[in-house]
Amino acid sequence: MTTAPLTPAQTAVLTRRVTSLSVATAVVLVAAKAAAWLASGSVALLASLADSGLDLLASLITLYAVRYAVAPPDAEHRFGHGKAEAFASLMQGGLVFASAALIGREAIVGIMDPKPIVAGGWAIAVMGLSVVLTLGLITAQAWVLKRTRSVAVAGDRAHYAADLASNIAAMAGIAGAALLGLAWLDAAAGLLVAAWLLWGAIGVFREAGNQLMDHELPEADRARIIALMKQDPRIQDVHQLRTRASGPYVHIQMHADLDPDSTLAAAHDALVAAENRVLAAFPAADIIIHPDPHGRAEPHGGAFGEAEHAAR
């Protein structure tokens, strides 16, 4: 069954709830890992603790960003505040990158000078709790992302997806060091965590960069917009379609060819009906449609107009 699209207000409720859950999860994990690290001295656990601490900071940033992003347009921000989510994602990526560098350094030191693990059972139990809580949070975030496409929530989920893998790696390293006496496994697990975090940071940077650079919506969405527009035979063609995402919002601009002999009122009615069809599929869209007389329109549109577009 197809999921109904969300309005901006519904999107705001979902993103607020999942980011609040993210903060709560991070607080629990930081407290538990800090206690376990003080008891065990594990490098892998220290790496995971540092990662969770930065995740807490990133989640707090996301919590604020998703609230600011859904604020309606005002006199100074006519296109809304959605880009706040992308800026939050960039900050998240930077934090993950810094975390990976610090963890990598500690792991290399640990490999060169391995130390035995104490209170290994306590450390393994805490990492097990971390895996369970992180998996639950990622599941909730994945559900919200299917409904909202929030780039800030996507960035936060990238953190916790990396956390899930790193927690499993850390748990294996701690178990190997504590139960098998292979102290170097603990530090090796920390190094694996650092590499995984670097890969996650690259993905976060890429997604945030796409939104800040006004990357087009996926081709499937663009094709759907054109199909919805052309359901009405009065709209003979659609061109100069431009789309971009801005947090929870989507901005859509296009030219629509109409019968050149149509009255202004008839053209207006056709475009309003087309706009409503697109809004039914994209409720958070800001839509601008320019009518052209089919076959009679001269090239126009300024720096991004039809003549320049056709020449490229």
C-alpha positions as CSV (number, residue, x, y, z in Angstrom):
1,M,0.0,0.0,0.0
2,T,1.3,3.4,-1.0
3,T,2.1,5.7,2.0
4,A,0.2,9.1,1.9
5,P,2.5,12.1,1.5
6,L,3.0,14.3,4.6
7,T,2.2,17.9,5.1
8,P,4.9,20.2,6.6
9,A,3.1,20.1,9.9
10,Q,3.1,16.3,10.0
11,T,6.7,16.2,8.9
12,A,7.6,18.5,11.8
13,V,5.9,16.2,14.3
14,L,7.8,13.1,13.1
15,T,11.2,14.8,12.9
16,R,10.8,16.3,16.3
17,R,9.9,13.0,17.8
18,V,12.7,11.0,16.2
19,T,15.3,13.6,17.0
20,S,14.2,13.7,20.7
21,L,14.5,9.9,20.7
22,S,18.0,10.3,19.3
23,V,19.1,12.6,22.0
24,A,17.6,10.4,24.7
25,T,19.4,7.3,23.3
26,A,22.7,9.2,23.1
27,V,22.4,10.3,26.8
28,V,21.9,6.7,28.0
29,L,24.8,5.4,25.9
30,V,27.2,8.1,27.0
31,A,26.5,7.4,30.6
32,A,26.7,3.7,30.3
33,K,29.9,3.7,28.2
34,A,31.6,6.2,30.5
35,A,31.0,4.0,33.5
36,A,32.2,0.9,31.6
37,W,35.3,2.6,30.3
38,L,36.3,3.8,33.7
39,A,36.0,0.3,35.0
40,S,37.7,-1.5,32.1
41,G,40.2,0.9,30.5
42,S,39.3,-0.5,27.0
43,V,40.5,1.4,24.0
44,A,37.7,0.1,21.9
45,L,35.2,1.2,24.5
46,L,36.9,4.6,24.8
47,A,36.5,4.9,21.0
48,S,32.9,4.0,21.2
49,L,32.4,6.5,24.1
50,A,34.0,9.3,22.2
51,D,31.8,8.5,19.2
52,S,28.6,8.5,21.3
53,G,29.6,11.8,23.0
54,L,29.9,13.4,19.6
55,D,26.7,11.8,18.5
56,L,25.0,13.4,21.5
57,L,26.2,16.8,20.4
58,A,25.2,16.1,16.8
59,S,21.8,14.9,17.9
60,L,21.3,18.2,19.9
61,I,22.2,20.1,16.7
62,T,19.8,18.1,14.7
63,L,17.0,18.6,17.3
64,Y,17.3,22.4,16.9
65,A,17.8,22.2,13.1
66,V,14.6,20.3,12.3
67,R,12.6,22.7,14.4
68,Y,14.1,25.7,12.7
69,A,13.8,24.2,9.2
70,V,10.0,23.8,9.4
71,A,9.5,27.5,10.4
72,P,7.3,29.1,7.7
73,P,8.8,31.7,5.2
74,D,9.3,35.2,6.5
75,A,10.3,38.6,5.2
76,E,14.0,37.7,5.3
77,H,13.7,34.1,4.1
78,R,11.1,33.9,1.3
79,F,12.1,30.3,0.5
80,G,11.8,29.2,4.1
81,H,14.4,27.9,6.5
82,G,14.8,24.3,5.2
83,K,18.5,24.6,4.4
84,A,19.1,24.6,8.2
85,E,18.9,20.8,8.0
86,A,21.8,20.7,5.4
87,F,23.9,23.0,7.6
88,A,23.3,20.7,10.5
89,S,24.3,17.7,8.4
90,L,27.6,19.4,7.6
91,M,28.3,19.9,11.3
92,Q,27.4,16.3,11.9
93,G,29.8,15.2,9.3
94,G,32.6,17.3,10.7
95,L,32.0,15.9,14.2
96,V,32.1,12.3,12.9
97,F,35.3,13.1,11.0
98,A,36.9,14.5,14.1
99,S,35.8,11.5,16.1
100,A,37.3,9.2,13.6
101,A,40.7,11.0,13.8
102,L,40.8,10.9,17.6
103,I,39.8,7.2,17.7
104,G,42.3,6.3,15.0
105,R,45.1,7.9,17.0
106,E,44.1,6.1,20.2
107,A,43.8,2.8,18.3
108,I,47.3,3.1,16.8
109,V,48.8,3.8,20.2
110,G,46.9,0.8,21.6
111,I,48.2,-1.5,18.8
112,M,51.8,-0.4,19.5
113,D,51.4,-0.7,23.3
114,P,48.5,-3.1,24.0
115,K,47.1,-3.1,27.5
116,P,45.0,-5.9,29.1
117,I,41.3,-5.4,29.6
118,V,39.8,-5.5,33.1
119,A,36.1,-5.8,34.0
120,G,35.6,-7.2,30.5
121,G,32.2,-8.7,31.3
122,W,30.8,-5.3,32.3
123,A,32.2,-3.7,29.2
124,I,30.7,-6.4,26.9
125,A,27.3,-6.0,28.6
126,V,27.3,-2.3,28.0
127,M,28.3,-2.7,24.3
128,G,25.4,-5.2,24.0
129,L,23.0,-2.7,25.4
130,S,24.4,-0.1,23.0
131,V,23.8,-2.4,20.0
132,V,20.1,-3.0,21.1
133,L,19.4,0.7,21.7
134,T,21.1,1.8,18.5
135,L,19.3,-0.8,16.4
136,G,16.0,0.4,17.8
137,L,16.8,4.0,17.0
138,I,18.0,3.3,13.5
139,T,14.7,1.4,12.8
140,A,12.7,4.4,14.0
141,Q,14.8,6.8,11.9
142,A,14.5,4.6,8.8
143,W,10.7,4.8,9.1
144,V,10.7,8.5,9.5
145,L,13.1,9.0,6.5
146,K,10.7,7.0,4.2
147,R,8.0,9.6,5.1
148,T,10.0,12.8,5.3
149,R,13.4,12.6,3.4
150,S,14.8,14.8,6.1
151,V,18.5,15.3,5.3
152,A,19.2,16.2,9.0
153,V,17.6,12.9,10.2
154,A,19.5,11.1,7.4
155,G,22.8,12.6,8.8
156,D,21.9,11.6,12.3
157,R,21.0,8.1,11.1
158,A,24.3,7.8,9.4
159,H,26.0,8.4,12.7
160,Y,24.0,5.7,14.4
161,A,24.4,3.3,11.6
162,A,28.1,3.7,11.9
163,D,27.7,3.4,15.7
164,L,25.9,0.0,15.2
165,A,28.8,-1.4,13.2
166,S,31.4,0.1,15.5
167,N,29.6,-1.2,18.6
168,I,29.6,-4.7,17.2
169,A,33.3,-4.4,16.2
170,A,34.1,-2.9,19.7
171,M,32.2,-5.7,21.4
172,A,34.1,-8.3,19.4
173,G,37.5,-6.6,20.2
174,I,36.7,-6.4,23.9
175,A,35.6,-10.0,24.0
176,G,38.7,-11.1,22.2
177,A,41.0,-9.1,24.5
178,A,39.1,-10.1,27.8
179,L,38.3,-13.7,27.1
180,L,41.2,-14.8,24.8
181,G,43.9,-12.6,26.2
182,L,44.6,-11.0,22.8
183,A,44.9,-7.4,24.0
184,W,45.8,-6.1,20.5
185,L,42.3,-7.0,19.3
186,D,40.8,-4.3,21.4
187,A,42.9,-1.6,19.7
188,A,42.4,-3.2,16.3
189,A,38.6,-2.9,16.8
190,G,39.0,0.8,17.6
191,L,40.9,1.3,14.4
192,L,38.1,-0.5,12.4
193,V,35.6,1.9,14.1
194,A,37.6,4.9,13.0
195,A,37.7,3.7,9.3
196,W,33.9,3.1,9.4
197,L,33.3,6.5,10.8
198,L,35.3,8.2,8.0
199,W,33.2,6.4,5.4
200,G,30.0,7.5,7.1
201,A,31.3,11.1,7.3
202,I,31.9,11.2,3.5
203,G,28.3,10.1,2.9
204,V,26.9,12.8,5.2
205,F,29.0,15.5,3.5
206,R,27.7,14.3,0.1
207,E,24.0,14.4,1.0
208,A,24.3,17.8,2.7
209,G,26.3,19.2,-0.3
210,N,23.7,18.0,-2.7
211,Q,21.0,20.0,-0.9
212,L,23.1,23.1,-0.4
213,M,24.0,23.0,-4.1
214,D,20.3,22.7,-5.1
215,H,20.7,19.2,-6.6
216,E,17.7,18.2,-8.6
217,L,15.2,15.7,-7.2
218,P,15.5,12.1,-8.3
219,E,14.5,11.4,-11.9
220,A,11.5,9.3,-10.7
221,D,10.1,12.4,-8.9
222,R,10.7,14.7,-11.9
223,A,9.0,12.2,-14.2
224,R,6.1,12.0,-11.8
225,I,5.7,15.8,-11.7
226,I,5.6,16.0,-15.5
227,A,3.1,13.1,-15.7
228,L,0.8,14.8,-13.2
229,M,1.0,18.1,-15.1
230,K,0.1,16.4,-18.4
231,Q,-2.9,14.6,-17.2
232,D,-4.9,17.5,-18.4
233,P,-5.0,17.7,-22.2
234,R,-5.1,21.5,-21.9
235,I,-1.4,21.3,-20.9
236,Q,0.3,20.3,-24.1
237,D,3.9,20.3,-22.9
238,V,6.1,20.9,-19.8
239,H,9.6,22.2,-20.1
240,Q,12.3,24.1,-18.1
241,L,11.4,22.0,-15.0
242,R,13.6,22.9,-12.1
243,T,13.5,21.2,-8.7
244,R,15.4,21.4,-5.5
245,A,15.0,20.2,-1.9
246,S,15.3,22.5,1.1
247,G,14.9,20.5,4.4
248,P,11.3,19.3,4.5
249,Y,10.3,21.5,1.6
250,V,10.5,21.0,-2.2
251,H,10.7,23.9,-4.6
252,I,9.3,23.2,-8.2
253,Q,9.4,25.6,-11.1
254,M,8.4,24.9,-14.7
255,H,6.9,26.3,-17.9
256,A,3.7,24.8,-19.3
257,D,2.5,25.1,-22.9
258,L,-1.2,25.9,-23.3
259,D,-3.4,26.7,-26.3
260,P,-2.3,30.1,-27.5
261,D,-5.9,31.1,-28.0
262,S,-6.9,30.3,-24.4
263,T,-8.2,33.2,-22.3
264,L,-6.2,34.2,-19.3
265,A,-9.0,32.9,-17.0
266,A,-8.9,29.5,-18.8
267,A,-5.1,29.3,-18.6
268,H,-5.3,30.1,-14.9
269,D,-7.8,27.4,-14.2
270,A,-5.8,24.8,-16.0
271,L,-2.6,25.7,-14.1
272,V,-4.3,25.8,-10.7
273,A,-5.8,22.4,-11.3
274,A,-2.3,21.1,-12.3
275,E,-0.7,22.7,-9.3
276,N,-3.3,20.9,-7.0
277,R,-2.4,17.6,-8.6
278,V,1.3,18.1,-7.9
279,L,0.5,19.3,-4.4
280,A,-1.5,16.1,-3.7
281,A,1.7,14.1,-4.4
282,F,4.2,16.6,-2.9
283,P,2.3,18.4,-0.1
284,A,5.4,20.3,1.1
285,A,6.0,21.8,-2.4
286,D,6.4,25.4,-3.3
287,I,5.3,25.5,-7.0
288,I,5.7,28.2,-9.6
289,I,4.3,27.5,-13.1
290,H,4.8,29.9,-16.0
291,P,2.3,29.6,-18.9
292,D,3.6,29.7,-22.5
293,P,1.5,29.9,-25.7
294,H,2.2,26.6,-27.4
295,G,4.4,27.2,-30.5
296,R,4.4,30.9,-30.2
297,A,6.7,31.6,-27.2
298,E,9.9,33.4,-27.7
299,P,13.0,32.3,-25.7
300,H,12.9,34.0,-22.3
301,G,13.9,33.5,-18.7
302,G,17.1,35.4,-18.1
303,A,20.4,33.8,-17.1
304,F,18.7,30.4,-16.9
305,G,16.2,30.9,-19.7
306,E,15.3,28.7,-22.6
307,A,17.9,30.1,-25.1
308,E,20.8,29.5,-22.8
309,H,19.5,26.1,-21.7
310,A,19.1,25.0,-25.3
311,A,22.6,26.1,-26.2
312,R,24.2,23.9,-23.6
